Amino acid sequence: MSLQKWLSNAARILNSIICFVVFLVFDLLDAIFCVIFRFLDEYIEGEASPCCCGKGRKEKNVKEDEDYGLSESLNERRNIFREMTRFLKIRCKREDSHEECEKIGGRLMKKSWSDCGCESCLSWMNDDGDYRLHFVVKEPLNDGENCRGRRPSENVIFLHGFICSCSFWTETVFPCFSEKVNQDYRLIAIDLLGFGKSPKPRDCMYTLKEHVEMIEKSVIQPLKLDTFHLVAHSMGCIIALAIAAKYPTCVKSITLVAPPYSPSEGNDACLNALANMAGKKLWPPLAFGSSFMSWYEHLGRCICFLYCRNHRIWESILKFITLKRELHFLIKDLPRHTHHSAWSSMHNVICGGAKFMDTYLRISTEAGVIINIIQGNKDEVVPMECCINLKKKALNAEINIIPNANHKTVLFGREKEFANSLEHTWASSS
């Protein structure tokens, strides 16, 4: 064995050992903070917030979880110290208690003490409890004085990814469309449930079904969208495919940007999706952040408490350091969620959606919906394997690989080229 190969193997073994030790410590800390947050919740609010630290799903609840669209990754994540709560005889409420939600009758529970209570973060609340998603509409110019009452020839729904908002589209692609699109297309960018300026209820599990139903209630039905195109990034791709499967005769095309696809085969589709998208890794930093926030519910809540709850302070510090009056929209979007909305969406949409992806692709393919996939070959969040495996299930899908582009630069820095690609897809669907 050559020296170089020996050093490579030694480095790989050392990395595995360090990774095991680091995440073992995180396992312990997460179990400890489960107890701490339970005590604080009961002391401050009079009742502990539900968490997912139960040993795992009981067999009798499997059918119930499938009906509600809950992901197995919520309760079956491996943690050596998970039994600690049972040893201490501390029973954690399961977060998938839909019976409690039904008793509440859709009424919003007050915000958690660990969430931000500023006017901006609570602007979606109202007294009647009839909550709708926030969205931005760019109306076509042909809907002006000479065309009063005329419907736009095309509608396009844009769905952002994880921990973003509709600004992901309105600040980048919207200004880059041609005159024809500005004349004839109605562009609709949505803040998904739990993100941006949209509602962030605590009595919600943020399942794929709930995301789709809120889009129906807030956009598709009120705007009377008979036909429309879908454009989605990252997590939004799963929601877009769910909408297309529900409205196969209405959707004309789907553009999926960095879709987090994981095969649906087998009984462990959700856990496999978690391992593929957020496996326990120390490097690169983005992969470490994904694994940390996806595997450790209570440590993730600590991060949200420190950053999201105090986002105004952090934004002021950044403005002072950068000498800028306005921060980049991605920085402002980063804390615009609650820990519950982000944690639940990660597991119930990105991981839980893996159970349904193959079915959604089959329905769209059989309906003749045009599927266009855009993927960066340097994406560290959604690896190229996702795109390759998705193509095997949607043989008619068109794949556009962007050289040297990652999860964000697949769009950022090439907005005009991206807009031209969308226009080409929309035109081909006509």
C-alpha beads as a LAMMPS data file, in Angstrom:
LAMMPS data file: protein, C-alpha beads

430 atoms
429 bonds

1 atom types
1 bond types

-500.0 500.0 xlo xhi
-500.0 500.0 ylo yhi
-500.0 500.0 zlo zhi

Masses

1 110.0

Atoms # bond

1 1 1 0.000 0.000 0.000
2 1 1 1.379 3.373 -1.023
3 1 1 1.993 6.078 1.575
4 1 1 -0.577 8.369 -0.054
5 1 1 -3.290 5.719 0.084
6 1 1 -2.399 4.886 3.697
7 1 1 -2.643 8.547 4.704
8 1 1 -5.961 8.847 2.900
9 1 1 -7.420 5.869 4.748
10 1 1 -6.048 7.136 8.070
11 1 1 -7.601 10.563 7.478
12 1 1 -10.955 8.967 6.642
13 1 1 -10.900 6.848 9.802
14 1 1 -9.898 9.846 11.924
15 1 1 -12.710 11.917 10.422
16 1 1 -15.224 9.152 11.212
17 1 1 -14.042 8.985 14.819
18 1 1 -14.199 12.765 15.276
19 1 1 -17.630 12.876 13.621
20 1 1 -18.921 10.115 15.924
21 1 1 -17.636 11.857 19.047
22 1 1 -18.953 15.304 18.074
23 1 1 -22.445 14.068 17.265
24 1 1 -22.447 11.865 20.366
25 1 1 -21.938 15.028 22.407
26 1 1 -24.775 16.697 20.464
27 1 1 -27.000 13.691 21.247
28 1 1 -26.345 14.193 24.938
29 1 1 -26.838 17.972 24.820
30 1 1 -30.105 17.616 22.899
31 1 1 -31.455 15.216 25.541
32 1 1 -30.431 17.646 28.289
33 1 1 -32.028 20.637 26.570
34 1 1 -35.213 18.602 26.103
35 1 1 -35.519 18.587 29.887
36 1 1 -34.503 22.246 30.190
37 1 1 -37.032 23.487 27.624
38 1 1 -39.756 21.343 29.140
39 1 1 -39.131 22.985 32.521
40 1 1 -39.000 26.503 31.013
41 1 1 -42.158 25.955 28.949
42 1 1 -44.099 24.738 31.982
43 1 1 -42.760 27.568 34.142
44 1 1 -43.398 30.374 31.617
45 1 1 -46.466 29.117 29.745
46 1 1 -47.952 26.618 32.177
47 1 1 -47.640 23.770 29.686
48 1 1 -44.711 22.092 27.958
49 1 1 -44.498 22.415 24.193
50 1 1 -44.817 19.092 22.339
51 1 1 -41.566 17.612 21.082
52 1 1 -40.441 14.570 19.104
53 1 1 -38.289 12.852 21.718
54 1 1 -40.530 9.825 22.067
55 1 1 -38.831 6.490 21.517
56 1 1 -40.531 6.079 18.161
57 1 1 -43.898 5.475 16.649
58 1 1 -46.070 2.756 18.039
59 1 1 -47.309 0.343 15.437
60 1 1 -50.912 1.366 15.968
61 1 1 -50.088 4.943 15.003
62 1 1 -48.461 4.144 11.652
63 1 1 -51.715 4.419 9.687
64 1 1 -52.624 7.635 11.493
65 1 1 -49.248 9.178 10.666
66 1 1 -49.596 8.224 6.995
67 1 1 -53.040 9.823 6.839
68 1 1 -51.750 13.079 8.284
69 1 1 -48.578 13.065 6.187
70 1 1 -46.232 12.927 9.172
71 1 1 -42.650 11.868 8.574
72 1 1 -41.069 8.917 10.325
73 1 1 -37.921 11.022 10.630
74 1 1 -39.606 13.085 13.361
75 1 1 -39.614 10.317 15.937
76 1 1 -37.249 7.683 14.598
77 1 1 -34.034 9.695 14.433
78 1 1 -31.350 7.701 16.208
79 1 1 -30.147 9.184 19.475
80 1 1 -28.217 7.139 22.018
81 1 1 -29.516 9.264 24.881
82 1 1 -33.165 9.286 23.836
83 1 1 -33.961 6.693 26.505
84 1 1 -32.817 9.221 29.121
85 1 1 -36.258 10.829 29.165
86 1 1 -37.833 7.460 29.943
87 1 1 -35.243 6.699 32.598
88 1 1 -36.036 10.010 34.279
89 1 1 -39.744 9.226 33.878
90 1 1 -40.256 12.396 31.862
91 1 1 -42.880 11.812 29.235
92 1 1 -42.562 14.077 26.239
93 1 1 -45.726 14.881 24.380
94 1 1 -45.600 13.775 20.800
95 1 1 -45.747 16.610 18.373
96 1 1 -48.007 14.689 16.045
97 1 1 -50.992 14.943 18.376
98 1 1 -53.595 15.934 15.834
99 1 1 -56.384 15.293 18.310
100 1 1 -55.297 18.398 20.210
101 1 1 -55.257 20.413 17.010
102 1 1 -58.780 19.263 16.197
103 1 1 -59.973 20.276 19.650
104 1 1 -58.502 23.712 19.116
105 1 1 -60.554 23.883 15.932
106 1 1 -57.896 25.731 13.971
107 1 1 -57.661 28.504 16.604
108 1 1 -54.182 29.915 16.828
109 1 1 -52.269 29.181 19.998
110 1 1 -50.330 32.145 21.371
111 1 1 -46.752 32.498 20.278
112 1 1 -44.042 30.675 22.168
113 1 1 -41.897 32.623 24.637
114 1 1 -38.852 31.552 22.613
115 1 1 -40.208 33.098 19.373
116 1 1 -39.886 36.720 18.320
117 1 1 -42.818 38.954 19.272
118 1 1 -42.004 42.029 17.188
119 1 1 -44.696 43.677 15.075
120 1 1 -43.180 42.417 11.834
121 1 1 -43.112 38.768 12.960
122 1 1 -46.712 38.898 14.259
123 1 1 -48.192 41.002 11.443
124 1 1 -50.088 37.977 10.084
125 1 1 -52.220 37.581 13.214
126 1 1 -55.829 38.743 13.170
127 1 1 -58.876 38.457 15.370
128 1 1 -61.135 36.297 13.194
129 1 1 -58.618 33.440 12.889
130 1 1 -59.056 33.195 9.107
131 1 1 -55.422 33.094 8.092
132 1 1 -54.162 33.328 4.515
133 1 1 -50.708 33.128 2.988
134 1 1 -48.892 36.300 2.063
135 1 1 -48.071 36.564 -1.623
136 1 1 -46.936 39.155 -4.162
137 1 1 -48.666 39.492 -7.535
138 1 1 -47.140 41.175 -10.550
139 1 1 -50.117 41.829 -12.783
140 1 1 -49.699 41.800 -16.592
141 1 1 -49.567 45.161 -18.319
142 1 1 -52.294 44.080 -20.737
143 1 1 -54.677 44.175 -17.788
144 1 1 -54.645 47.957 -17.997
145 1 1 -57.095 50.566 -19.179
146 1 1 -57.707 49.104 -22.632
147 1 1 -58.125 45.544 -21.383
148 1 1 -60.279 46.036 -18.325
149 1 1 -61.736 42.730 -17.154
150 1 1 -59.544 40.655 -19.450
151 1 1 -57.829 37.721 -17.810
152 1 1 -54.086 37.280 -18.309
153 1 1 -53.203 34.654 -20.859
154 1 1 -50.927 32.834 -18.405
155 1 1 -50.505 32.480 -14.619
156 1 1 -47.262 31.469 -12.916
157 1 1 -46.910 30.431 -9.258
158 1 1 -43.447 30.744 -7.699
159 1 1 -42.575 28.730 -4.579
160 1 1 -39.419 29.447 -2.581
161 1 1 -37.248 26.964 -0.708
162 1 1 -36.386 26.305 2.922
163 1 1 -35.955 29.378 5.191
164 1 1 -36.636 31.858 2.393
165 1 1 -39.575 33.996 1.277
166 1 1 -41.181 35.245 -1.900
167 1 1 -38.321 37.779 -2.098
168 1 1 -36.222 34.924 -3.470
169 1 1 -38.149 35.448 -6.720
170 1 1 -39.381 39.041 -6.597
171 1 1 -35.902 40.451 -5.950
172 1 1 -34.145 38.351 -8.574
173 1 1 -36.136 36.989 -11.513
174 1 1 -39.185 39.259 -11.624
175 1 1 -37.284 42.315 -12.943
176 1 1 -35.560 40.249 -15.659
177 1 1 -38.493 39.021 -17.719
178 1 1 -39.060 40.183 -21.280
179 1 1 -41.707 42.624 -22.406
180 1 1 -43.902 39.754 -23.600
181 1 1 -44.006 38.163 -20.154
182 1 1 -44.657 41.535 -18.529
183 1 1 -47.526 42.059 -20.956
184 1 1 -49.238 38.666 -20.808
185 1 1 -48.232 36.802 -17.640
186 1 1 -49.470 37.178 -14.092
187 1 1 -46.583 36.311 -11.752
188 1 1 -47.464 35.141 -8.232
189 1 1 -44.748 34.652 -5.601
190 1 1 -45.909 33.033 -2.371
191 1 1 -44.573 33.022 1.178
192 1 1 -45.030 29.388 2.191
193 1 1 -46.836 28.518 5.412
194 1 1 -44.528 29.243 8.347
195 1 1 -42.110 31.481 6.435
196 1 1 -41.769 35.139 5.483
197 1 1 -44.911 37.149 6.211
198 1 1 -47.223 34.127 6.093
199 1 1 -48.910 32.625 9.188
200 1 1 -46.797 30.585 11.595
201 1 1 -49.374 28.818 13.797
202 1 1 -48.243 26.525 16.590
203 1 1 -51.241 24.203 16.206
204 1 1 -50.033 23.065 12.788
205 1 1 -47.703 20.236 11.777
206 1 1 -46.659 21.903 8.478
207 1 1 -47.267 18.721 6.532
208 1 1 -47.213 18.600 2.763
209 1 1 -51.013 18.400 2.797
210 1 1 -51.315 21.531 4.953
211 1 1 -48.932 23.490 2.721
212 1 1 -50.928 22.557 -0.387
213 1 1 -54.280 23.320 1.226
214 1 1 -53.104 26.781 2.298
215 1 1 -51.940 27.559 -1.247
216 1 1 -55.331 26.458 -2.537
217 1 1 -57.182 28.534 0.032
218 1 1 -55.014 31.635 -0.348
219 1 1 -54.118 31.728 -4.041
220 1 1 -55.584 29.148 -6.424
221 1 1 -59.216 29.495 -5.374
222 1 1 -59.413 33.270 -4.677
223 1 1 -57.611 34.146 -7.931
224 1 1 -59.633 31.512 -9.833
225 1 1 -56.596 29.984 -11.502
226 1 1 -57.879 27.600 -14.166
227 1 1 -54.419 26.951 -15.626
228 1 1 -50.996 27.879 -14.353
229 1 1 -47.278 27.153 -14.475
230 1 1 -45.225 26.236 -11.408
231 1 1 -41.684 27.365 -10.626
232 1 1 -40.073 26.123 -7.412
233 1 1 -36.736 25.990 -5.643
234 1 1 -35.482 23.351 -3.200
235 1 1 -38.218 22.443 -0.666
236 1 1 -40.769 24.259 -2.815
237 1 1 -40.221 21.624 -5.534
238 1 1 -41.898 18.946 -3.412
239 1 1 -44.889 21.201 -2.782
240 1 1 -45.045 22.084 -6.485
241 1 1 -45.168 18.393 -7.450
242 1 1 -47.925 17.807 -4.876
243 1 1 -49.962 20.654 -6.398
244 1 1 -49.357 19.326 -9.917
245 1 1 -50.518 15.863 -8.864
246 1 1 -53.707 17.364 -7.430
247 1 1 -54.317 19.601 -10.474
248 1 1 -52.855 17.593 -13.379
249 1 1 -55.185 19.160 -15.956
250 1 1 -54.507 22.698 -14.745
251 1 1 -50.720 22.692 -14.540
252 1 1 -49.044 23.413 -17.866
253 1 1 -45.409 23.162 -16.818
254 1 1 -43.243 22.640 -13.743
255 1 1 -39.758 24.075 -13.366
256 1 1 -37.891 22.436 -10.510
257 1 1 -34.721 24.168 -9.337
258 1 1 -32.458 21.955 -7.195
259 1 1 -35.233 19.483 -6.304
260 1 1 -34.457 17.458 -3.136
261 1 1 -35.631 14.157 -4.598
262 1 1 -35.270 10.910 -2.706
263 1 1 -36.667 7.595 -4.005
264 1 1 -39.943 6.430 -2.464
265 1 1 -39.134 2.732 -2.486
266 1 1 -39.013 0.862 0.802
267 1 1 -40.406 1.509 4.256
268 1 1 -37.624 3.894 5.249
269 1 1 -38.114 6.545 2.548
270 1 1 -38.318 9.383 5.087
271 1 1 -35.248 8.286 7.029
272 1 1 -33.330 7.764 3.786
273 1 1 -34.277 11.276 2.702
274 1 1 -32.990 12.649 6.009
275 1 1 -29.702 10.781 5.568
276 1 1 -29.341 11.968 1.957
277 1 1 -30.224 15.623 2.546
278 1 1 -28.872 16.138 6.050
279 1 1 -26.590 13.257 6.918
280 1 1 -24.340 13.728 9.927
281 1 1 -21.301 15.487 8.464
282 1 1 -18.786 17.961 9.844
283 1 1 -17.710 19.282 6.463
284 1 1 -18.500 21.303 4.413
285 1 1 -19.990 23.903 6.811
286 1 1 -23.313 24.034 4.958
287 1 1 -23.720 20.263 5.301
288 1 1 -22.830 20.471 9.004
289 1 1 -25.428 23.203 9.543
290 1 1 -28.092 21.145 7.769
291 1 1 -27.373 18.047 9.832
292 1 1 -27.224 19.991 13.109
293 1 1 -30.575 21.725 12.582
294 1 1 -32.287 18.607 11.190
295 1 1 -31.213 16.045 13.784
296 1 1 -31.303 18.065 16.994
297 1 1 -34.684 19.543 17.769
298 1 1 -33.796 21.260 21.024
299 1 1 -30.336 22.472 20.046
300 1 1 -31.965 23.915 16.941
301 1 1 -34.481 25.674 19.174
302 1 1 -31.550 27.213 21.069
303 1 1 -30.175 28.634 17.803
304 1 1 -33.594 30.024 16.852
305 1 1 -33.963 31.527 20.320
306 1 1 -30.585 33.249 20.109
307 1 1 -30.854 34.433 16.502
308 1 1 -34.467 34.498 15.296
309 1 1 -35.950 35.878 18.519
310 1 1 -33.318 38.621 18.585
311 1 1 -33.069 39.209 14.842
312 1 1 -33.544 42.971 15.191
313 1 1 -30.427 43.207 17.354
314 1 1 -28.378 41.099 14.946
315 1 1 -29.611 43.107 11.971
316 1 1 -28.611 46.346 13.692
317 1 1 -25.155 44.939 14.384
318 1 1 -24.755 43.862 10.750
319 1 1 -25.874 47.259 9.501
320 1 1 -23.320 48.921 11.773
321 1 1 -20.511 46.610 10.632
322 1 1 -21.329 46.814 6.912
323 1 1 -22.289 50.526 7.011
324 1 1 -25.416 49.683 5.017
325 1 1 -28.923 50.979 5.637
326 1 1 -30.510 47.925 4.039
327 1 1 -29.371 44.302 4.343
328 1 1 -29.586 41.699 1.606
329 1 1 -33.031 40.101 1.463
330 1 1 -31.592 36.647 2.248
331 1 1 -30.246 37.945 5.560
332 1 1 -33.616 39.457 6.438
333 1 1 -35.448 36.272 5.413
334 1 1 -33.234 33.961 7.480
335 1 1 -34.965 34.579 10.862
336 1 1 -38.498 34.994 9.474
337 1 1 -39.791 31.675 10.720
338 1 1 -40.344 29.930 14.035
339 1 1 -38.392 26.892 15.131
340 1 1 -41.573 24.845 14.987
341 1 1 -42.426 25.890 11.421
342 1 1 -38.890 25.249 10.140
343 1 1 -38.368 21.972 12.021
344 1 1 -41.749 20.544 11.031
345 1 1 -41.457 21.639 7.380
346 1 1 -38.001 20.123 7.107
347 1 1 -39.204 16.733 8.315
348 1 1 -42.797 16.607 7.053
349 1 1 -42.135 18.147 3.622
350 1 1 -38.542 17.402 2.623
351 1 1 -38.306 14.040 4.396
352 1 1 -41.984 13.110 4.560
353 1 1 -42.542 14.105 0.935
354 1 1 -40.162 11.353 -0.161
355 1 1 -42.989 8.847 0.379
356 1 1 -45.093 10.518 -2.317
357 1 1 -42.600 11.890 -4.841
358 1 1 -42.689 8.919 -7.215
359 1 1 -46.487 8.969 -7.289
360 1 1 -46.541 12.715 -7.962
361 1 1 -44.038 12.345 -10.812
362 1 1 -46.023 9.513 -12.352
363 1 1 -49.269 11.510 -12.297
364 1 1 -47.648 14.584 -13.866
365 1 1 -45.858 12.535 -16.493
366 1 1 -49.021 10.671 -17.483
367 1 1 -50.901 13.984 -17.694
368 1 1 -48.325 15.316 -20.145
369 1 1 -47.117 18.124 -17.886
370 1 1 -43.799 19.587 -19.045
371 1 1 -41.136 19.079 -16.377
372 1 1 -37.959 21.137 -16.518
373 1 1 -35.176 20.489 -13.982
374 1 1 -32.401 22.998 -13.295
375 1 1 -29.498 21.805 -11.160
376 1 1 -26.089 23.176 -10.243
377 1 1 -23.274 20.636 -10.449
378 1 1 -21.600 22.110 -7.339
379 1 1 -24.689 21.941 -5.130
380 1 1 -23.710 20.786 -1.629
381 1 1 -27.276 20.842 -0.294
382 1 1 -29.022 18.841 -3.019
383 1 1 -26.463 16.519 -4.636
384 1 1 -26.458 15.645 -8.334
385 1 1 -27.698 12.139 -7.513
386 1 1 -31.119 13.645 -6.715
387 1 1 -31.404 15.013 -10.226
388 1 1 -30.199 11.767 -11.803
389 1 1 -32.630 9.629 -9.779
390 1 1 -35.520 11.983 -10.524
391 1 1 -34.847 11.694 -14.245
392 1 1 -35.252 7.918 -13.978
393 1 1 -38.819 8.437 -12.724
394 1 1 -39.710 11.250 -15.144
395 1 1 -38.211 10.113 -18.429
396 1 1 -39.641 13.048 -20.375
397 1 1 -38.182 15.632 -18.023
398 1 1 -35.687 18.078 -19.482
399 1 1 -32.550 18.527 -17.373
400 1 1 -30.364 21.624 -17.476
401 1 1 -27.106 21.271 -15.523
402 1 1 -25.491 24.604 -14.630
403 1 1 -21.672 24.361 -14.447
404 1 1 -19.972 25.574 -11.243
405 1 1 -23.324 26.546 -9.672
406 1 1 -24.363 25.680 -6.128
407 1 1 -27.706 25.728 -4.333
408 1 1 -28.019 29.525 -4.566
409 1 1 -25.879 30.512 -7.564
410 1 1 -28.001 28.267 -9.736
411 1 1 -30.101 31.457 -9.779
412 1 1 -28.065 34.284 -8.244
413 1 1 -25.715 35.942 -10.723
414 1 1 -27.546 34.495 -13.727
415 1 1 -31.016 35.928 -13.269
416 1 1 -31.465 37.004 -16.887
417 1 1 -30.381 33.633 -18.237
418 1 1 -32.697 31.928 -15.740
419 1 1 -35.623 34.138 -16.808
420 1 1 -34.973 33.305 -20.473
421 1 1 -35.002 29.593 -19.609
422 1 1 -38.389 29.954 -17.898
423 1 1 -39.824 31.828 -20.858
424 1 1 -38.669 29.069 -23.190
425 1 1 -40.366 26.422 -21.026
426 1 1 -43.604 28.383 -20.832
427 1 1 -43.638 28.990 -24.579
428 1 1 -43.076 25.289 -25.331
429 1 1 -46.076 24.380 -23.183
430 1 1 -48.320 26.468 -25.400

Bonds

1 1 1 2
2 1 2 3
3 1 3 4
4 1 4 5
5 1 5 6
6 1 6 7
7 1 7 8
8 1 8 9
9 1 9 10
10 1 10 11
11 1 11 12
12 1 12 13
13 1 13 14
14 1 14 15
15 1 15 16
16 1 16 17
17 1 17 18
18 1 18 19
19 1 19 20
20 1 20 21
21 1 21 22
22 1 22 23
23 1 23 24
24 1 24 25
25 1 25 26
26 1 26 27
27 1 27 28
28 1 28 29
29 1 29 30
30 1 30 31
31 1 31 32
32 1 32 33
33 1 33 34
34 1 34 35
35 1 35 36
36 1 36 37
37 1 37 38
38 1 38 39
39 1 39 40
40 1 40 41
41 1 41 42
42 1 42 43
43 1 43 44
44 1 44 45
45 1 45 46
46 1 46 47
47 1 47 48
48 1 48 49
49 1 49 50
50 1 50 51
51 1 51 52
52 1 52 53
53 1 53 54
54 1 54 55
55 1 55 56
56 1 56 57
57 1 57 58
58 1 58 59
59 1 59 60
60 1 60 61
61 1 61 62
62 1 62 63
63 1 63 64
64 1 64 65
65 1 65 66
66 1 66 67
67 1 67 68
68 1 68 69
69 1 69 70
70 1 70 71
71 1 71 72
72 1 72 73
73 1 73 74
74 1 74 75
75 1 75 76
76 1 76 77
77 1 77 78
78 1 78 79
79 1 79 80
80 1 80 81
81 1 81 82
82 1 82 83
83 1 83 84
84 1 84 85
85 1 85 86
86 1 86 87
87 1 87 88
88 1 88 89
89 1 89 90
90 1 90 91
91 1 91 92
92 1 92 93
93 1 93 94
94 1 94 95
95 1 95 96
96 1 96 97
97 1 97 98
98 1 98 99
99 1 99 100
100 1 100 101
101 1 101 102
102 1 102 103
103 1 103 104
104 1 104 105
105 1 105 106
106 1 106 107
107 1 107 108
108 1 108 109
109 1 109 110
110 1 110 111
111 1 111 112
112 1 112 113
113 1 113 114
114 1 114 115
115 1 115 116
116 1 116 117
117 1 117 118
118 1 118 119
119 1 119 120
120 1 120 121
121 1 121 122
122 1 122 123
123 1 123 124
124 1 124 125
125 1 125 126
126 1 126 127
127 1 127 128
128 1 128 129
129 1 129 130
130 1 130 131
131 1 131 132
132 1 132 133
133 1 133 134
134 1 134 135
135 1 135 136
136 1 136 137
137 1 137 138
138 1 138 139
139 1 139 140
140 1 140 141
141 1 141 142
142 1 142 143
143 1 143 144
144 1 144 145
145 1 145 146
146 1 146 147
147 1 147 148
148 1 148 149
149 1 149 150
150 1 150 151
151 1 151 152
152 1 152 153
153 1 153 154
154 1 154 155
155 1 155 156
156 1 156 157
157 1 157 158
158 1 158 159
159 1 159 160
160 1 160 161
161 1 161 162
162 1 162 163
163 1 163 164
164 1 164 165
165 1 165 166
166 1 166 167
167 1 167 168
168 1 168 169
169 1 169 170
170 1 170 171
171 1 171 172
172 1 172 173
173 1 173 174
174 1 174 175
175 1 175 176
176 1 176 177
177 1 177 178
178 1 178 179
179 1 179 180
180 1 180 181
181 1 181 182
182 1 182 183
183 1 183 184
184 1 184 185
185 1 185 186
186 1 186 187
187 1 187 188
188 1 188 189
189 1 189 190
190 1 190 191
191 1 191 192
192 1 192 193
193 1 193 194
194 1 194 195
195 1 195 196
196 1 196 197
197 1 197 198
198 1 198 199
199 1 199 200
200 1 200 201
201 1 201 202
202 1 202 203
203 1 203 204
204 1 204 205
205 1 205 206
206 1 206 207
207 1 207 208
208 1 208 209
209 1 209 210
210 1 210 211
211 1 211 212
212 1 212 213
213 1 213 214
214 1 214 215
215 1 215 216
216 1 216 217
217 1 217 218
218 1 218 219
219 1 219 220
220 1 220 221
221 1 221 222
222 1 222 223
223 1 223 224
224 1 224 225
225 1 225 226
226 1 226 227
227 1 227 228
228 1 228 229
229 1 229 230
230 1 230 231
231 1 231 232
232 1 232 233
233 1 233 234
234 1 234 235
235 1 235 236
236 1 236 237
237 1 237 238
238 1 238 239
239 1 239 240
240 1 240 241
241 1 241 242
242 1 242 243
243 1 243 244
244 1 244 245
245 1 245 246
246 1 246 247
247 1 247 248
248 1 248 249
249 1 249 250
250 1 250 251
251 1 251 252
252 1 252 253
253 1 253 254
254 1 254 255
255 1 255 256
256 1 256 257
257 1 257 258
258 1 258 259
259 1 259 260
260 1 260 261
261 1 261 262
262 1 262 263
263 1 263 264
264 1 264 265
265 1 265 266
266 1 266 267
267 1 267 268
268 1 268 269
269 1 269 270
270 1 270 271
271 1 271 272
272 1 272 273
273 1 273 274
274 1 274 275
275 1 275 276
276 1 276 277
277 1 277 278
278 1 278 279
279 1 279 280
280 1 280 281
281 1 281 282
282 1 282 283
283 1 283 284
284 1 284 285
285 1 285 286
286 1 286 287
287 1 287 288
288 1 288 289
289 1 289 290
290 1 290 291
291 1 291 292
292 1 292 293
293 1 293 294
294 1 294 295
295 1 295 296
296 1 296 297
297 1 297 298
298 1 298 299
299 1 299 300
300 1 300 301
301 1 301 302
302 1 302 303
303 1 303 304
304 1 304 305
305 1 305 306
306 1 306 307
307 1 307 308
308 1 308 309
309 1 309 310
310 1 310 311
311 1 311 312
312 1 312 313
313 1 313 314
314 1 314 315
315 1 315 316
316 1 316 317
317 1 317 318
318 1 318 319
319 1 319 320
320 1 320 321
321 1 321 322
322 1 322 323
323 1 323 324
324 1 324 325
325 1 325 326
326 1 326 327
327 1 327 328
328 1 328 329
329 1 329 330
330 1 330 331
331 1 331 332
332 1 332 333
333 1 333 334
334 1 334 335
335 1 335 336
336 1 336 337
337 1 337 338
338 1 338 339
339 1 339 340
340 1 340 341
341 1 341 342
342 1 342 343
343 1 343 344
344 1 344 345
345 1 345 346
346 1 346 347
347 1 347 348
348 1 348 349
349 1 349 350
350 1 350 351
351 1 351 352
352 1 352 353
353 1 353 354
354 1 354 355
355 1 355 356
356 1 356 357
357 1 357 358
358 1 358 359
359 1 359 360
360 1 360 361
361 1 361 362
362 1 362 363
363 1 363 364
364 1 364 365
365 1 365 366
366 1 366 367
367 1 367 368
368 1 368 369
369 1 369 370
370 1 370 371
371 1 371 372
372 1 372 373
373 1 373 374
374 1 374 375
375 1 375 376
376 1 376 377
377 1 377 378
378 1 378 379
379 1 379 380
380 1 380 381
381 1 381 382
382 1 382 383
383 1 383 384
384 1 384 385
385 1 385 386
386 1 386 387
387 1 387 388
388 1 388 389
389 1 389 390
390 1 390 391
391 1 391 392
392 1 392 393
393 1 393 394
394 1 394 395
395 1 395 396
396 1 396 397
397 1 397 398
398 1 398 399
399 1 399 400
400 1 400 401
401 1 401 402
402 1 402 403
403 1 403 404
404 1 404 405
405 1 405 406
406 1 406 407
407 1 407 408
408 1 408 409
409 1 409 410
410 1 410 411
411 1 411 412
412 1 412 413
413 1 413 414
414 1 414 415
415 1 415 416
416 1 416 417
417 1 417 418
418 1 418 419
419 1 419 420
420 1 420 421
421 1 421 422
422 1 422 423
423 1 423 424
424 1 424 425
425 1 425 426
426 1 426 427
427 1 427 428
428 1 428 429
429 1 429 430
